[in-house]
Amino acid sequence: MTGLPLLLGLLLVAVAGTATVLVRDPVRQSFLLSLLGLGLALLFLLLQAPDVALSQLAVGSALTPLMVLLSVRKVRRRARGARRTERA
């Protein structure tokens, strides 16, 4: 029974990683990247590496997707501003 949670964690990581690559929308990619980080943190916890799991939870599940979302927001704002100046 010990192998079942590990197998489910690996399946979650494989599906989330593949979906992250295949999705074209950056906001959805960010959400899936967060899900991937959670799956990796779960795997690290199951493999008895709680310190690595906590680091992955903080960086892979929270900070990296947040940075992606903030970058997308900034790029979209600049593109919107550039379109406004072209019209004027």
C-alpha positions in Angstrom: 0.0 0.0 0.0 3.0 2.3 0.4 3.5 2.5 -3.4 0.0 3.7 -4.2 0.4 7.3 -2.9 3.8 7.5 -4.6 2.3 6.3 -7.9 -0.6 8.8 -7.6 1.9 11.6 -6.8 4.0 10.7 -9.9 0.8 10.6 -12.0 -0.2 14.1 -10.7 3.2 15.5 -11.5 3.2 13.9 -15.0 -0.3 15.2 -15.9 0.3 18.7 -14.4 3.7 19.0 -16.2 2.3 17.9 -19.5 -0.7 20.2 -19.2 1.5 23.1 -18.3 3.5 22.7 -21.5 0.4 22.2 -23.7 -1.7 25.1 -22.4 -1.2 28.4 -24.4 -2.7 30.9 -21.9 -0.1 32.2 -19.5 -2.6 32.6 -16.7 -3.7 29.0 -17.0 -0.1 28.0 -17.2 0.6 29.7 -14.0 -2.2 27.8 -12.3 -1.0 24.5 -13.6 2.6 25.4 -12.6 1.3 25.9 -9.1 -0.5 22.5 -9.2 2.8 21.0 -10.4 4.6 22.5 -7.5 2.1 21.1 -5.1 2.5 17.7 -6.7 6.3 17.9 -6.4 6.0 19.0 -2.8 3.8 16.0 -2.1 6.3 13.7 -3.7 9.1 15.1 -1.7 7.1 14.6 1.5 6.3 11.0 0.5 10.0 10.4 -0.1 10.8 11.6 3.4 12.4 15.0 2.5 10.2 17.4 4.4 12.7 20.3 4.2 12.8 20.1 0.4 9.0 19.7 0.4 8.6 23.0 2.3 11.0 24.8 0.0 9.2 23.4 -3.1 5.9 24.5 -1.5 7.0 28.0 -1.0 8.9 28.5 -4.3 7.3 26.2 -6.7 3.7 26.6 -5.6 3.6 30.2 -4.6 6.4 32.5 -5.7 7.1 31.3 -9.2 3.5 31.3 -10.3 3.0 34.7 -8.7 6.0 36.1 -10.6 4.7 34.7 -13.8 1.3 36.3 -13.2 2.8 39.7 -12.3 5.0 39.6 -15.4 2.1 38.8 -17.7 0.1 41.6 -16.1 3.0 44.1 -16.7 3.4 43.0 -20.3 -0.3 43.3 -21.0 -0.4 46.8 -19.5 2.6 47.9 -21.6 1.0 46.5 -24.7 -2.3 48.2 -23.9 -0.4 51.5 -23.3 1.5 51.2 -26.6 -1.8 50.7 -28.5 -3.3 53.8 -26.9 -0.3 55.9 -28.0 -0.4 54.5 -31.5 -4.1 55.6 -31.8 -3.5 59.1 -30.6 
